[in-house]
Amino acid sequence: MIEFSANLGFLWSELALPDAIRRAGAAGFAAVECHWPYETDAGAVADALAETGLPMLSLNTRRGRPGENGLAALPGREGEAREAIAQAFAYGARIGARFVHVMAGAARGQAGAEATFLANLAYAADLARDNGMGVLVEPLNRRDAPGYLHATVEEAAALVRRLARPEVRILFDCYHQQIMGGDLVARLAAHKDLVGHVQFAAVPSRAEPDQGEVNYRWLLPALQDAGYKGPFGAEYRPGRATDEGLGWMEKIKG
């Protein structure tokens, strides 16, 4: 059975986060996830999650300065990165989040970036272990995020294997990985033991997933057959009001 998670960084983004959680529940989503919820009282978020019965799958560490897209791989910024990681785990623990997505940042080509990211991920893994949570790392495609540290699932897998911490897993975003070479079923299957969450959106528009070059009605069951068992995160930018564009849910479920 296919289940969907609503990424509330994009879906119902005009609403306060607790209200967006309620709308996701009413629309039939099985879970929710978010980007940067820190301006919203964690108690109000926890109340909305309890009311709807939806789990919060993940939240992101903060982005840093404009264009940085994260802090954890930026040499010389370790103090800020660890403050952001601690903030995310403290907030996530209050709302029962399963994962913190630790954003690496625009560090590609910088000397020491990989070592910096590994050290900060080890710090995050300690917090994850202490809070009964996990850590996600996500490769972002070079078209949308040209300077981001990692762009492919293969790069992320090499990092996760090098770190060798069970708390740290890959966020496999079909949108990003289709742009970075496609062959999504084989590439997820090759790293299925390292994948903690899967997201999806139309390619190339990143809009509702019932359009574009990827047939998700076929792909999502194939990814389940390849070994992924969790909810699929709908992280797309609605081309119209969120509620008006939800017809894709039934189309994909068939």
C-alpha positions as CSV (number, residue, x, y, z in Angstrom):
1,M,0.0,0.0,0.0
2,I,1.3,3.4,-1.0
3,E,1.2,6.1,1.7
4,F,2.0,9.8,1.2
5,S,3.6,12.4,3.5
6,A,2.8,16.1,2.9
7,N,5.8,18.4,2.8
8,L,4.4,21.5,4.5
9,G,7.3,23.6,3.4
10,F,5.5,23.7,0.0
11,L,2.0,22.4,0.6
12,W,-0.5,24.8,2.3
13,S,2.5,27.1,2.9
14,E,0.1,30.1,3.2
15,L,-1.3,28.6,6.4
16,A,0.2,28.5,9.9
17,L,1.9,25.2,10.4
18,P,-0.6,23.7,12.8
19,D,-3.4,24.5,10.4
20,A,-1.5,23.0,7.5
21,I,-1.1,19.8,9.5
22,R,-4.8,19.7,9.9
23,R,-5.4,20.2,6.2
24,A,-3.0,17.4,5.4
25,G,-4.9,15.1,7.7
26,A,-8.2,16.0,6.1
27,A,-6.8,15.4,2.6
28,G,-5.8,11.9,3.4
29,F,-2.0,12.1,4.0
30,A,-0.5,9.5,6.3
31,A,2.3,11.8,7.6
32,V,3.8,15.2,7.4
33,E,7.2,16.8,7.1
34,C,8.4,20.4,7.1
35,H,11.3,22.6,6.3
36,W,12.0,25.3,8.9
37,P,9.3,25.4,11.6
38,Y,11.2,27.4,14.2
39,E,9.0,30.5,14.3
40,T,6.0,28.3,15.2
41,D,5.5,27.3,18.8
42,A,6.4,23.6,19.1
43,G,3.6,23.0,21.5
44,A,1.0,24.1,19.0
45,V,2.6,21.8,16.4
46,A,2.6,18.9,18.8
47,D,-1.0,19.5,19.6
48,A,-2.0,19.5,15.9
49,L,0.0,16.3,15.3
50,A,-1.8,14.6,18.3
51,E,-5.2,15.9,17.1
52,T,-4.7,14.4,13.6
53,G,-2.7,11.4,14.5
54,L,-0.1,12.2,11.9
55,P,3.6,11.6,12.5
56,M,6.1,14.4,11.7
57,L,8.8,12.6,9.6
58,S,11.4,15.3,9.4
59,L,12.5,18.9,9.6
60,N,15.6,20.8,8.3
61,T,18.4,22.5,10.0
62,R,18.4,26.2,9.2
63,R,19.8,27.5,5.9
64,G,22.3,30.2,7.1
65,R,22.8,33.3,5.1
66,P,21.1,33.8,1.7
67,G,22.5,31.4,-0.8
68,E,24.2,29.1,1.7
69,N,21.6,26.4,1.7
70,G,22.8,25.0,5.0
71,L,25.9,25.3,7.3
72,A,27.1,21.8,8.1
73,A,29.8,21.5,5.5
74,L,31.1,25.1,5.6
75,P,34.7,25.1,7.0
76,G,35.1,27.7,9.8
77,R,31.4,27.8,10.5
78,E,31.3,24.7,12.8
79,G,29.9,26.7,15.8
80,E,27.0,28.0,13.9
81,A,26.4,24.6,12.3
82,R,26.3,22.8,15.6
83,E,24.0,25.4,17.1
84,A,21.6,24.8,14.1
85,I,21.8,21.1,14.6
86,A,21.1,21.3,18.3
87,Q,18.2,23.7,17.6
88,A,16.7,21.2,15.1
89,F,17.0,18.2,17.5
90,A,15.6,20.2,20.4
91,Y,12.6,21.3,18.4
92,G,12.2,17.9,16.7
93,A,12.2,16.1,20.0
94,R,9.3,18.3,21.2
95,I,7.2,17.4,18.2
96,G,8.1,13.8,18.0
97,A,9.9,14.1,14.6
98,R,11.6,11.0,13.3
99,F,14.5,12.7,11.4
100,V,16.5,15.9,11.2
101,H,17.7,16.7,7.7
102,V,21.2,18.2,8.2
103,M,21.7,20.6,5.3
104,A,25.3,20.6,4.1
105,G,25.4,24.0,2.3
106,A,27.1,25.5,-0.7
107,A,30.5,24.0,0.0
108,R,31.3,22.1,-3.2
109,G,35.0,22.4,-4.1
110,Q,35.9,24.0,-0.8
111,A,39.0,22.6,0.9
112,G,38.0,20.7,4.0
113,A,34.2,20.7,3.3
114,E,33.8,16.9,3.4
115,A,35.7,16.5,6.6
116,T,33.7,19.4,8.1
117,F,30.5,17.7,7.1
118,L,31.6,14.4,8.5
119,A,32.5,15.9,11.9
120,N,29.2,17.8,12.1
121,L,27.2,14.7,11.1
122,A,28.9,12.7,13.9
123,Y,27.7,15.4,16.3
124,A,24.2,15.2,14.8
125,A,24.3,11.4,15.1
126,D,25.1,11.7,18.8
127,L,22.1,13.9,19.3
128,A,19.9,11.5,17.2
129,R,21.0,8.6,19.3
130,D,20.3,10.4,22.6
131,N,16.8,11.5,21.3
132,G,15.7,8.3,19.6
133,M,15.8,10.0,16.2
134,G,17.7,9.8,13.0
135,V,19.7,12.1,10.6
136,L,19.1,12.6,6.9
137,V,21.5,13.8,4.3
138,E,20.1,14.8,0.9
139,P,22.0,15.3,-2.4
140,L,20.6,18.2,-4.4
141,N,20.8,18.5,-8.2
142,R,23.4,20.8,-9.7
143,R,20.8,22.6,-11.8
144,D,18.9,24.0,-8.8
145,A,21.7,24.0,-6.3
146,P,25.0,24.2,-8.3
147,G,27.3,24.7,-5.3
148,Y,25.7,22.1,-2.9
149,L,28.2,19.7,-1.5
150,H,26.6,16.5,-2.9
151,A,24.4,16.1,-5.9
152,T,24.0,12.3,-6.4
153,V,22.8,9.4,-4.2
154,E,26.2,7.8,-5.0
155,E,28.1,10.7,-3.4
156,A,25.8,10.6,-0.4
157,A,26.1,6.9,0.0
158,A,29.9,7.1,0.0
159,L,29.7,9.7,2.8
160,V,27.2,7.7,4.9
161,R,29.3,4.5,4.5
162,R,32.5,6.5,5.5
163,L,30.8,7.9,8.6
164,A,29.4,4.4,9.5
165,R,26.8,5.7,12.0
166,P,23.4,3.8,11.9
167,E,21.6,7.0,12.8
168,V,22.6,8.7,9.5
169,R,20.6,7.8,6.3
170,I,20.0,9.2,2.9
171,L,17.0,11.3,1.8
172,F,16.4,10.1,-1.8
173,D,14.5,12.7,-3.7
174,C,13.3,11.4,-7.0
175,Y,13.1,14.9,-8.5
176,H,16.8,15.6,-7.8
177,Q,18.0,12.2,-8.8
178,Q,16.1,12.1,-12.0
179,I,17.8,15.3,-13.0
180,M,21.2,13.8,-11.9
181,G,21.0,10.7,-14.2
182,G,17.6,9.0,-13.7
183,D,17.6,5.2,-13.5
184,L,15.8,5.7,-10.2
185,V,14.8,2.1,-9.4
186,A,18.2,0.7,-9.8
187,R,19.9,3.5,-8.0
188,L,17.6,3.3,-5.0
189,A,17.9,-0.5,-4.9
190,A,21.7,-0.2,-4.9
191,H,21.5,1.9,-1.7
192,K,18.3,0.7,-0.2
193,D,19.9,-0.2,3.2
194,L,21.0,3.5,3.5
195,V,17.8,5.2,2.4
196,G,15.7,6.7,5.2
197,H,13.1,8.6,3.2
198,V,12.0,9.1,-0.4
199,Q,10.5,12.3,-1.8
200,F,9.0,13.1,-5.2
201,A,7.8,15.9,-7.5
202,A,7.2,16.4,-11.2
203,V,10.3,16.7,-13.4
204,P,11.3,19.2,-14.6
205,S,8.7,21.6,-13.2
206,R,8.7,20.4,-9.6
207,A,5.0,20.9,-9.6
208,E,2.2,18.3,-9.0
209,P,3.6,14.8,-9.7
210,D,1.0,13.7,-12.2
211,Q,2.8,15.5,-15.0
212,G,6.3,15.7,-16.5
213,E,8.7,13.0,-17.5
214,V,8.5,10.6,-14.5
215,N,5.5,8.2,-14.3
216,Y,5.1,8.0,-10.5
217,R,2.1,5.7,-10.8
218,W,4.6,3.1,-12.1
219,L,7.7,4.3,-10.2
220,L,6.5,4.4,-6.6
221,P,5.3,0.7,-6.5
222,A,8.6,-0.2,-8.2
223,L,10.5,1.6,-5.5
224,Q,8.6,-0.4,-2.9
225,D,9.4,-3.6,-4.7
226,A,13.1,-2.5,-4.7
227,G,13.0,-2.2,-0.9
228,Y,11.6,1.1,0.3
229,K,8.8,0.7,2.8
230,G,8.1,4.2,4.2
231,P,5.7,7.0,3.1
232,F,6.6,8.9,0.0
233,G,7.1,12.6,0.7
234,A,5.2,14.9,-1.6
235,E,7.7,17.8,-1.8
236,Y,6.4,19.7,-4.8
237,R,5.6,23.3,-5.5
238,P,1.9,23.5,-6.2
239,G,1.0,25.1,-9.5
240,R,-2.4,26.2,-8.0
241,A,-4.0,26.1,-4.6
242,T,-2.9,23.0,-2.9
243,D,-6.3,21.5,-2.4
244,E,-7.1,22.1,-6.1
245,G,-4.1,20.1,-7.2
246,L,-4.5,16.9,-5.1
247,G,-6.0,14.8,-7.8
248,W,-2.6,13.2,-8.3
249,M,-3.1,11.2,-5.1
250,E,-5.8,8.9,-6.6
251,K,-4.1,8.8,-10.0
252,I,-0.9,7.5,-8.5
253,K,-2.6,5.1,-6.2
254,G,-4.6,3.8,-9.2
